[in-house]
């Protein structure tokens, strides 16, 4: 009986860690996408400033 309780607690911790890792990777991926967009916009602004 105690083994089942321990296994359940360990399962919750491991599942939480896996879920947290997946969310962190997804948010990091989104952040890199936004950084690429910001760099594109900065390049565009630099181009427009050069033309003036």
Biopython code that builds the backbone (N, CA, C, O; Angstrom):
import numpy as np
from Bio.PDB.StructureBuilder import StructureBuilder

atoms = [
    (1, "UNK", "N", (0.834, -1.207, 0.000)),
    (1, "UNK", "CA", (0.000, 0.000, 0.000)),
    (1, "UNK", "C", (0.875, 1.267, 0.000)),
    (1, "UNK", "O", (0.601, 2.213, -0.738)),
    (2, "UNK", "N", (1.909, 1.277, 0.816)),
    (2, "UNK", "CA", (2.802, 2.438, 0.884)),
    (2, "UNK", "C", (3.507, 2.638, -0.459)),
    (2, "UNK", "O", (3.726, 3.773, -0.882)),
    (3, "UNK", "N", (3.865, 1.534, -1.131)),
    (3, "UNK", "CA", (4.538, 1.635, -2.426)),
    (3, "UNK", "C", (3.685, 2.388, -3.442)),
    (3, "UNK", "O", (4.203, 3.170, -4.240)),
    (4, "UNK", "N", (2.375, 2.148, -3.409)),
    (4, "UNK", "CA", (1.462, 2.813, -4.349)),
    (4, "UNK", "C", (1.462, 4.322, -4.087)),
    (4, "UNK", "O", (1.497, 5.117, -5.026)),
    (5, "UNK", "N", (1.424, 4.708, -2.825)),
    (5, "UNK", "CA", (1.417, 6.136, -2.466)),
    (5, "UNK", "C", (2.720, 6.796, -2.913)),
    (5, "UNK", "O", (2.707, 7.883, -3.490)),
    (6, "UNK", "N", (3.853, 6.126, -2.640)),
    (6, "UNK", "CA", (5.154, 6.667, -3.042)),
    (6, "UNK", "C", (5.220, 6.795, -4.567)),
    (6, "UNK", "O", (5.677, 7.806, -5.099)),
    (7, "UNK", "N", (4.759, 5.756, -5.252)),
    (7, "UNK", "CA", (4.772, 5.787, -6.715)),
    (7, "UNK", "C", (3.915, 6.930, -7.244)),
    (7, "UNK", "O", (4.293, 7.586, -8.215)),
    (8, "UNK", "N", (2.766, 7.176, -6.617)),
    (8, "UNK", "CA", (1.888, 8.263, -7.046)),
    (8, "UNK", "C", (2.567, 9.618, -6.849)),
    (8, "UNK", "O", (2.490, 10.486, -7.719)),
    (9, "UNK", "N", (3.225, 9.796, -5.716)),
    (9, "UNK", "CA", (3.906, 11.070, -5.442)),
    (9, "UNK", "C", (5.041, 11.285, -6.445)),
    (9, "UNK", "O", (5.182, 12.367, -7.015)),
    (10, "UNK", "N", (5.851, 10.238, -6.653)),
    (10, "UNK", "CA", (6.955, 10.332, -7.614)),
    (10, "UNK", "C", (6.405, 10.632, -9.005)),
    (10, "UNK", "O", (6.965, 11.453, -9.731)),
    (11, "UNK", "N", (5.312, 9.969, -9.380)),
    (11, "UNK", "CA", (4.693, 10.186, -10.690)),
    (11, "UNK", "C", (4.251, 11.624, -10.882)),
    (11, "UNK", "O", (4.425, 12.201, -11.955)),
    (12, "UNK", "N", (3.679, 12.199, -9.835)),
    (12, "UNK", "CA", (3.232, 13.600, -9.915)),
    (12, "UNK", "C", (4.427, 14.525, -10.113)),
    (12, "UNK", "O", (4.381, 15.436, -10.940)),
    (13, "UNK", "N", (5.513, 14.289, -9.343)),
    (13, "UNK", "CA", (6.706, 15.139, -9.488)),
    (13, "UNK", "C", (7.323, 15.004, -10.870)),
    (13, "UNK", "O", (7.652, 16.007, -11.504)),
    (14, "UNK", "N", (7.484, 13.761, -11.347)),
    (14, "UNK", "CA", (8.096, 13.541, -12.660)),
    (14, "UNK", "C", (7.217, 14.151, -13.755)),
    (14, "UNK", "O", (7.729, 14.809, -14.661)),
    (15, "UNK", "N", (5.914, 13.942, -13.682)),
    (15, "UNK", "CA", (4.991, 14.517, -14.657)),
    (15, "UNK", "C", (5.048, 16.035, -14.651)),
    (15, "UNK", "O", (5.009, 16.670, -15.706)),
    (16, "UNK", "N", (5.140, 16.613, -13.462)),
    (16, "UNK", "CA", (5.237, 18.070, -13.346)),
    (16, "UNK", "C", (6.521, 18.592, -13.962)),
    (16, "UNK", "O", (6.524, 19.629, -14.625)),
    (17, "UNK", "N", (7.613, 17.870, -13.742)),
    (17, "UNK", "CA", (8.897, 18.295, -14.306)),
    (17, "UNK", "C", (8.868, 18.211, -15.826)),
    (17, "UNK", "O", (9.361, 19.109, -16.509)),
    (18, "UNK", "N", (8.291, 17.132, -16.357)),
    (18, "UNK", "CA", (8.205, 16.983, -17.817)),
    (18, "UNK", "C", (7.331, 18.091, -18.401)),
    (18, "UNK", "O", (7.690, 18.706, -19.405)),
    (19, "UNK", "N", (6.188, 18.342, -17.771)),
    (19, "UNK", "CA", (5.286, 19.394, -18.244)),
    (19, "UNK", "C", (5.950, 20.762, -18.223)),
    (19, "UNK", "O", (5.819, 21.548, -19.162)),
    (20, "UNK", "N", (6.665, 21.034, -17.133)),
    (20, "UNK", "CA", (7.364, 22.321, -17.002)),
    (20, "UNK", "C", (8.431, 22.465, -18.083)),
    (20, "UNK", "O", (8.593, 23.534, -18.672)),
    (21, "UNK", "N", (9.157, 21.376, -18.335)),
    (21, "UNK", "CA", (10.208, 21.408, -19.363)),
    (21, "UNK", "C", (9.606, 21.698, -20.725)),
    (21, "UNK", "O", (10.139, 22.511, -21.481)),
    (22, "UNK", "N", (8.486, 21.031, -21.048)),
    (22, "UNK", "CA", (7.832, 21.243, -22.352)),
    (22, "UNK", "C", (7.370, 22.696, -22.471)),
    (22, "UNK", "O", (7.566, 23.326, -23.510)),
    (23, "UNK", "N", (6.762, 23.227, -21.416)),
    (23, "UNK", "CA", (6.290, 24.616, -21.461)),
    (23, "UNK", "C", (7.464, 25.584, -21.619)),
    (23, "UNK", "O", (7.363, 26.565, -22.355)),
    (24, "UNK", "N", (8.569, 25.312, -20.936)),
    (24, "UNK", "CA", (9.746, 26.181, -21.041)),
    (24, "UNK", "C", (10.297, 26.163, -22.465)),
    (24, "UNK", "O", (10.665, 27.205, -23.008)),
    (25, "UNK", "N", (10.351, 24.971, -23.067)),
    (25, "UNK", "CA", (10.852, 24.869, -24.445)),
    (25, "UNK", "C", (9.937, 25.610, -25.407)),
    (25, "UNK", "O", (10.412, 26.292, -26.315)),
    (26, "UNK", "N", (8.621, 25.480, -25.215)),
    (26, "UNK", "CA", (7.674, 26.166, -26.101)),
    (26, "UNK", "C", (7.800, 27.679, -25.954)),
    (26, "UNK", "O", (7.803, 28.397, -26.954)),
    (27, "UNK", "N", (7.903, 28.171, -24.721)),
    (27, "UNK", "CA", (8.007, 29.613, -24.526)),
    (27, "UNK", "C", (9.333, 30.133, -25.078)),
    (27, "UNK", "O", (9.392, 31.242, -25.610)),
    (28, "UNK", "N", (10.401, 29.333, -24.953)),
    (28, "UNK", "CA", (11.700, 29.739, -25.510)),
    (28, "UNK", "C", (11.607, 29.818, -27.032)),
    (28, "UNK", "O", (12.142, 30.744, -27.641)),
    (29, "UNK", "N", (10.924, 28.842, -27.650)),
    (29, "UNK", "CA", (10.749, 28.832, -29.107)),
    (29, "UNK", "C", (9.986, 30.078, -29.550)),
    (29, "UNK", "O", (10.356, 30.714, -30.537)),
    (30, "UNK", "N", (8.924, 30.427, -28.827)),
    (30, "UNK", "CA", (8.150, 31.634, -29.145)),
    (30, "UNK", "C", (9.024, 32.870, -29.014)),
    (30, "UNK", "O", (8.960, 33.767, -29.855)),
    (31, "UNK", "N", (9.840, 32.926, -27.965)),
    (31, "UNK", "CA", (10.703, 34.091, -27.741)),
    (31, "UNK", "C", (11.676, 34.259, -28.903)),
    (31, "UNK", "O", (11.921, 35.382, -29.345)),
    (32, "UNK", "N", (12.233, 33.157, -29.402)),
    (32, "UNK", "CA", (13.173, 33.278, -30.521)),
    (32, "UNK", "C", (12.446, 33.754, -31.773)),
    (32, "UNK", "O", (13.013, 34.507, -32.564)),
    (33, "UNK", "N", (11.190, 33.324, -31.965)),
    (33, "UNK", "CA", (10.416, 33.821, -33.113)),
    (33, "UNK", "C", (10.229, 35.325, -33.014)),
    (33, "UNK", "O", (10.398, 36.039, -34.003)),
    (34, "UNK", "N", (9.879, 35.817, -31.819)),
    (34, "UNK", "CA", (9.674, 37.245, -31.637)),
    (34, "UNK", "C", (10.975, 38.010, -31.855)),
    (34, "UNK", "O", (10.968, 39.094, -32.438)),
    (35, "UNK", "N", (12.107, 37.443, -31.383)),
    (35, "UNK", "CA", (13.396, 38.111, -31.587)),
    (35, "UNK", "C", (13.699, 38.252, -33.071)),
    (35, "UNK", "O", (14.207, 39.288, -33.500)),
    (36, "UNK", "N", (13.392, 37.220, -33.867)),
    (36, "UNK", "CA", (13.621, 37.295, -35.310)),
    (36, "UNK", "C", (12.779, 38.408, -35.930)),
    (36, "UNK", "O", (13.261, 39.145, -36.790)),
    (37, "UNK", "N", (11.513, 38.532, -35.493)),
    (37, "UNK", "CA", (10.642, 39.584, -36.014)),
    (37, "UNK", "C", (11.196, 40.964, -35.657)),
    (37, "UNK", "O", (11.189, 41.878, -36.482)),
    (38, "UNK", "N", (11.679, 41.103, -34.410)),
    (38, "UNK", "CA", (12.237, 42.387, -33.977)),
    (38, "UNK", "C", (13.458, 42.745, -34.818)),
    (38, "UNK", "O", (13.627, 43.895, -35.223)),
    (39, "UNK", "N", (14.316, 41.744, -35.078)),
    (39, "UNK", "CA", (15.507, 42.005, -35.902)),
    (39, "UNK", "C", (15.105, 42.439, -37.315)),
    (39, "UNK", "O", (15.713, 43.348, -37.883)),
    (40, "UNK", "N", (14.085, 41.793, -37.881)),
    (40, "UNK", "CA", (13.613, 42.186, -39.222)),
    (40, "UNK", "C", (13.132, 43.630, -39.213)),
    (40, "UNK", "O", (13.451, 44.402, -40.117)),
    (41, "UNK", "N", (12.359, 43.994, -38.184)),
    (41, "UNK", "CA", (11.842, 45.357, -38.104)),
    (41, "UNK", "C", (12.983, 46.360, -37.937)),
    (41, "UNK", "O", (12.951, 47.438, -38.529)),
    (42, "UNK", "N", (13.993, 46.010, -37.132)),
    (42, "UNK", "CA", (15.135, 46.921, -36.949)),
    (42, "UNK", "C", (15.871, 47.120, -38.258)),
    (42, "UNK", "O", (16.282, 48.237, -38.573)),
    (43, "UNK", "N", (16.045, 46.044, -39.031)),
    (43, "UNK", "CA", (16.715, 46.167, -40.331)),
    (43, "UNK", "C", (15.920, 47.087, -41.248)),
    (43, "UNK", "O", (16.487, 47.925, -41.949)),
    (44, "UNK", "N", (14.607, 46.921, -41.235)),
    (44, "UNK", "CA", (13.725, 47.743, -42.073)),
    (44, "UNK", "C", (13.847, 49.220, -41.687)),
    (44, "UNK", "O", (13.945, 50.091, -42.550)),
    (45, "UNK", "N", (13.840, 49.485, -40.385)),
    (45, "UNK", "CA", (13.980, 50.866, -39.907)),
    (45, "UNK", "C", (15.323, 51.431, -40.357)),
    (45, "UNK", "O", (15.391, 52.577, -40.803)),
    (46, "UNK", "N", (16.396, 50.642, -40.246)),
    (46, "UNK", "CA", (17.721, 51.106, -40.662)),
    (46, "UNK", "C", (17.724, 51.418, -42.152)),
    (46, "UNK", "O", (18.306, 52.420, -42.566)),
    (47, "UNK", "N", (17.082, 50.575, -42.970)),
    (47, "UNK", "CA", (16.999, 50.822, -44.403)),
    (47, "UNK", "C", (16.279, 52.128, -44.694)),
    (47, "UNK", "O", (16.728, 52.929, -45.515)),
    (48, "UNK", "N", (15.152, 52.337, -44.011)),
    (48, "UNK", "CA", (14.375, 53.557, -44.235)),
    (48, "UNK", "C", (15.165, 54.787, -43.792)),
    (48, "UNK", "O", (15.098, 55.822, -44.455)),
    (49, "UNK", "N", (15.908, 54.702, -42.694)),
    (49, "UNK", "CA", (16.701, 55.835, -42.236)),
    (49, "UNK", "C", (17.813, 56.163, -43.223)),
    (49, "UNK", "O", (18.138, 57.333, -43.423)),
    (50, "UNK", "N", (18.401, 55.133, -43.846)),
    (50, "UNK", "CA", (19.463, 55.371, -44.824)),
    (50, "UNK", "C", (18.930, 56.106, -46.050)),
    (50, "UNK", "O", (19.622, 56.952, -46.617)),
    (51, "UNK", "N", (17.708, 55.788, -46.460)),
    (51, "UNK", "CA", (17.124, 56.416, -47.650)),
    (51, "UNK", "C", (16.860, 57.902, -47.443)),
    (51, "UNK", "O", (16.909, 58.682, -48.395)),
    (52, "UNK", "N", (16.579, 58.297, -46.201)),
    (52, "UNK", "CA", (16.217, 59.701, -45.946)),
    (52, "UNK", "C", (17.373, 60.654, -46.100)),
    (52, "UNK", "O", (17.207, 61.860, -45.915)),
]
sb = StructureBuilder()
sb.init_structure("model")
sb.init_model(0)
sb.init_chain("A")
sb.init_seg("    ")
for serial, (resi, resn, name, xyz) in enumerate(atoms, 1):
    if name == "N":
        sb.init_residue(resn, " ", resi, " ")
    sb.init_atom(name, np.array(xyz, "f"), 0.0, 1.0, " ", f" {name:<3s}", serial, name[0])
structure = sb.get_structure()
